[in-house]
Amino acid sequence: MDSYAALRDLPQVDLAPLIDHSLLVPTATPEQVRQWCDDCDRYQFAAVCVLPTHVALAREQLQGKAIAICTVIGFPTGATTSGCKLYEAQEAVELGATELDVVINLGWLKSGQHDRVHREIAEICEATNVVVKTILETSVLTPSELKTAADLCMDAGASFLKTSTGWQGGATVEAVRQLHECSRGRVGIKASGGIRTAEQALRLVQAGANRIGTSRGPELIQQQEALAAG
């Protein structure tokens, strides 16, 4: 089955308003950030997601636009101290971030230090008062750990549960389905990591995702447009 035929078999939702157009490689340049912001404006993506050092530039580029400015906190390991994460989050918001993708402390989760996981996320949510998406790194969690992580983050005030950083594997339909079942509609689900085609994105949406993190947003939209024209 070719890719366009596969797309026809999936629910046809507009992907553009669901996409966090992400540029999280350490080699990202200001010129690339400007291009990503231009892409967001052209396609009306939900957000541009950039490294903290590029937040101020993204804010400047998207001034007056209805596009969220997202950055990552504790990225990619989640193992920086709570104090560092809190400072990083507060500074990012001061620079113009309106959404924060925060990597949870996986070592704490796996060693049963659940109060520390909860407290860290709750402090960031309370101090910043913006949309917080918690990155759970689903590929390294057991089903039980995933449910525990989801419950802790929701109780702490997170607005979204996010699958992956992309550094330890990517989003899967099964992980999104599990997060959707855990959340029971209380928070959003962001699928991220290795999403390169419209078919992948639509299968993840079908499983319960309502945000898609990808560096290939324009390509996904062009695939949809080609199908519609075909």
Long-range contacts (C-beta under 8 A, 24 or more apart in sequence): 3-197, 3-198, 3-199, 3-223, 4-223, 4-226, 4-227, 4-230, 6-199, 7-198, 7-199, 7-202, 7-223, 7-224, 7-227, 8-227, 10-199, 10-202, 10-203, 10-206, 11-202, 11-205, 11-206, 12-202, 13-202, 13-205, 14-224, 15-198, 15-201, 15-202, 15-205, 15-212, 15-220, 15-221, 15-224, 16-43, 16-44, 16-45, 16-217, 16-221, 17-44, 17-45, 17-46, 18-46, 18-201, 18-205, 18-209, 18-210, 18-211, 18-212, 19-43, 19-45, 19-46, 19-47, 19-201, 19-211, 19-212, 19-213, 19-214, 19-217, 19-220, 19-221, 20-45, 20-46, 20-47, 20-48, 20-49, 20-68, 20-70, 20-190, 20-192, 20-211, 20-212, 20-213, 20-214, 21-45, 21-47, 21-48, 21-49, 21-214, 21-215, 21-217, 22-48, 22-49, 22-50, 22-192, 22-213, 22-214, 22-215, 23-48, 23-49, 23-50, 23-51, 23-54, 23-215, 24-49, 24-50, 24-51, 24-72, 24-75, 24-166, 24-215, 25-215, 26-51, 28-54, 30-54, 30-57, 33-57, 33-58, 33-61, 34-61, 37-61, 37-62, 37-67, 39-217, 39-218, 40-65, 40-67, 40-217, 41-65, 41-67, 42-218, 43-217, 43-218, 43-221, 45-217, 46-211, 47-98, 47-99, 49-99, 49-101, 49-213, 51-75, 52-88, 52-91, 52-92, 52-95, 52-97, 55-92, 55-95, 55-96, 55-97, 56-95, 56-96, 58-96, 59-95, 59-96, 59-97, 68-98, 68-99, 68-131, 69-96, 69-97, 69-98, 69-99, 70-97, 70-98, 70-99, 70-100, 70-101, 70-133, 71-97, 71-99, 71-100, 71-101, 72-100, 72-101, 72-102, 72-103, 72-135, 72-165, 73-100, 73-101, 73-102, 73-103, 73-124, 74-102, 74-103, 74-105, 75-101, 75-103, 75-135, 75-165, 76-103, 76-165, 76-166, 76-167, 76-168, 77-103, 77-106, 78-102, 78-103, 78-104, 78-105, 78-106, 78-135, 78-137, 79-105, 79-106, 79-107, 82-116, 82-119, 82-120, 82-123, 85-120, 85-124, 86-120, 86-123, 86-124, 86-127, 89-124, 89-127, 89-128, 90-127, 90-128, 93-128, 93-130, 97-130, 98-130, 98-131, 99-130, 99-131, 99-132, 99-133, 100-124, 100-128, 100-130, 100-131, 100-132, 100-133, 101-133, 101-134, 101-135, 101-162, 101-190, 101-213, 102-132, 102-133, 102-134, 102-135, 102-158, 103-134, 103-135, 103-137, 103-165, 104-134, 104-135, 104-136, 104-137, 104-149, 104-153, 106-137, 106-140, 106-141, 109-141, 109-145, 109-148, 109-149, 109-152, 110-145, 114-148, 114-152, 117-149, 117-152, 117-153, 118-152, 118-155, 118-156, 119-156, 121-152, 121-153, 121-156, 121-157, 121-158, 122-156, 122-157, 125-156, 125-157, 125-158, 126-157, 131-159, 131-160, 132-157, 132-158, 132-159, 132-160, 133-158, 133-159, 133-160, 133-161, 133-162, 133-188, 133-190, 133-211, 134-158, 134-160, 134-161, 134-162, 135-162, 135-163, 135-164, 135-165, 135-192, 136-161, 136-162, 136-163, 136-164, 136-179, 137-163, 137-164, 137-165, 137-168, 138-163, 138-164, 138-169, 138-171, 138-172, 138-175, 138-178, 138-179, 139-164, 139-168, 139-169, 139-170, 139-172, 139-175, 140-168, 140-169, 143-178, 146-175, 146-178, 146-179, 146-182, 147-178, 147-182, 150-179, 150-182, 150-183, 151-182, 154-183, 154-186, 154-187, 158-187, 159-187, 159-188, 160-187, 160-188, 160-189, 160-190, 160-211, 161-187, 161-188, 161-189, 161-190, 162-189, 162-190, 162-191, 162-192, 162-211, 162-213, 163-189, 163-190, 163-191, 163-192, 163-193, 164-192, 164-193, 164-194, 165-192, 165-193, 166-192, 166-193, 166-194, 169-193, 169-194, 170-194, 170-195, 171-195, 171-204, 171-209, 171-213, 173-203, 173-204, 173-206, 173-207, 174-207, 176-204, 176-207, 176-208, 176-209, 177-207, 177-208, 179-208, 180-207, 180-208, 180-209, 181-208, 183-208, 195-220, 197-223, 198-223, 198-224, 198-227, 199-223
